[in-house]
Amino acid sequence: MSKIKVGLLGGGTVALSFLDLVQVHSLNIEVVALLVKNESKPRGVTRIPVTSSENEFFSLYDFDILVDASNAGNERWSVIEKTMLSKKPVVSANKKWIVDQFDAFHSLARLCEVPFLYEAATAAAIPVVKALNSYYKDLDIQGIKGILNGSCNYILSQMERGCTFQDALKEAQLKGFAEEDPSLDLSGEDARSKLLLLVYHGFGKKMNRNHISLQGIQNLREQDFKNAAQRGETIRLIAEARILKGEIKAEVRPRCIPKTSSLGQVKGALNAIEITTAFGCTESFTGQGAGGTPTAQALISDLFSALEGFDYQDTKAFLSDRSKCENIME
Ligand SMILES: NC(=O)c1ccc[n+]([C@@H]2O[C@H](COP(=O)([O-])OP(=O)(O)OC[C@H]3O[C@@H](n4cnc5c(N)ncnc54)[C@H](OP(=O)(O)O)[C@@H]3O)[C@@H](O)[C@H]2O)c1
């Protein structure tokens, strides 16, 4: 069987983990070229062409599917456009770009009738977007609640053990759980982007960022954990959307929760999501919600699903009456 040819956008942590998984596990995938921002950056890729030229990427290398493992933005929109217009699927980990250009991505995918999948963009290796689009597709969801940012959860877990905020942040950065500029994580904005995607796939509604209230973890101090501990509680950054009087109420904020609760026991860089249906059942998903390998694993799962024809087109998000949506994502 001939190998699946992949055009890889990006050459950083996730892209290199993707290459690694393909090579180490001898997957039936051939990465034909990497399209990056700065082609002279050393990245230890020797046998695969690395280019920053879009023309070269499209004219020299033929691929079956585009994998976006970059943090590119609209400057690379024509890459998405050319790929989809030539009837090739796109799978992506690029959450910020997906949320910022949500309608543009989905309209183009619909127009071109190609799958556009992004499991990797929300809680990396945890297959929650797929679950919402398959198992939960015909079930009414009452609530989605979870820990969606591994950096914050690592910091909060360390503070629970007595670390100061600054030390915990430094440690998270040293271990690669937090970026040099951690502001998007600490402010809760990263978790809010992921919650927007979960709301869309879970409730079939598009929300505006501004309709999800936001509070980050920057102002938490050791004393907050001591106070919580006296009540048998700990603190976690919780992203939650639930139906209240027929409306979706959504928020991201640090909350005191029992130490013994399922979310209270999620430690370190793990993520967890609980989905409650209108039937009153709650299912929990826990796993590696960040990092090169977990994110690359999600991209690989999506890659095969997309080539098998799975897409988000017939899910409740698309079937819901758009005129009833109160809010439109930015
Ligand atoms: N790391 C995680 O745990 C994780 C988890 C879930 C989702 N994600 C998402 O996955 C994506 C990649 O994350 P990462 O950790 O691998 O980031 P990273 O190490 O900073 O790598 C980003 C890559 O994007 C490339 N890039 C930026 N602008 C570009 C452009 N205009 N054209 C082509 N390439 C461009 C960069 O190229 P150069 O190398 O040439 O600068 C770099 O290789 C991001 O969107 C991130 O939000 C990451």
The ligand as a Gaussian input file, in Angstrom:
#p B3LYP/6-31G(d) Opt

LIG

0 1
 N        2.907000      22.267000      22.393000
 C        1.725000      21.861000      22.871000
 O        1.638000      21.277000      23.954000
 C        0.486000      22.094000      22.068000
 C       -0.716000      21.459000      22.463000
 C       -1.876000      21.656000      21.690000
 C       -1.823000      22.486000      20.589000
 N       -0.641000      23.115000      20.270000
 C       -0.615000      23.981000      19.096000
 O        0.248000      23.393000      18.145000
 C        0.889000      24.407000      17.383000
 C        2.395000      24.184000      17.449000
 O        2.844000      24.251000      18.798000
 P        4.386000      24.065000      19.147000
 O        4.438000      23.846000      20.599000
 O        4.995000      23.084000      18.222000
 O        4.946000      25.513000      18.825000
 P        6.446000      25.903000      18.423000
 O        7.413000      24.911000      18.938000
 O        6.608000      27.327000      18.805000
 O        6.450000      25.792000      16.833000
 C        5.696000      26.635000      16.041000
 C        6.084000      26.407000      14.612000
 O        5.229000      27.194000      13.786000
 C        6.018000      27.667000      12.735000
 N        5.437000      28.850000      12.134000
 C        5.085000      30.012000      12.740000
 N        4.623000      30.888000      11.803000
 C        4.705000      30.249000      10.622000
 C        4.411000      30.619000       9.302000
 N        3.930000      31.821000       8.995000
 N        4.615000      29.717000       8.310000
 C        5.088000      28.484000       8.580000
 N        5.404000      28.078000       9.818000
 C        5.214000      28.955000      10.826000
 C        7.360000      27.986000      13.335000
 O        8.323000      28.017000      12.294000
 P        9.907000      28.305000      12.618000
 O       10.360000      27.078000      13.355000
 O       10.533000      28.447000      11.315000
 O        9.911000      29.543000      13.465000
 C        7.520000      26.816000      14.306000
 O        8.189000      25.744000      13.698000
 C        0.450000      25.745000      17.981000
 O       -0.579000      26.264000      17.209000
 C       -0.045000      25.362000      19.371000
 O       -1.051000      26.224000      19.847000
 C        0.502000      22.909000      20.970000

